[in-house]
Amino acid sequence: MARTSLRTRRDLATLGDHVRAWRKIHGLTAQLVADRAGITRTTLRAIETGTGTVSLENTFAVLRVLGVADAVVGATDPLTTEMGRFHAERALPQRVRVPS
């Protein structure tokens, strides 16, 4: 099994801090968020502490409850960056031909 890099562990911890902050901004208890997301309080704790052992599906269930799932998905859209748009334009065909 591959070891988790230090950078990934830091990113998971930061994401967990952000999830916890969003929960508190909304004034929601951990149990309420867990219930609404259909997960256990232990799983929510793992997300909020950034242990990296939870599924992406559970993480997105929590993000959806907190109202930030769309923003997270949007942040990964390559067309929102200059580099992504540059590479997408290069991949487009120069001409479009009528199908025969």
Secondary structure, DSSP 8 states (H G I E B T S, - for coil): -----HHHHHHHHHHHHHHHHHHHHTT--HHHHHHHHTS-HHHHHHHHHT-S-S-HHHHHHHHHHHT-HHHHHHHT-GGGSHHHHHHHHHHS-SS-----
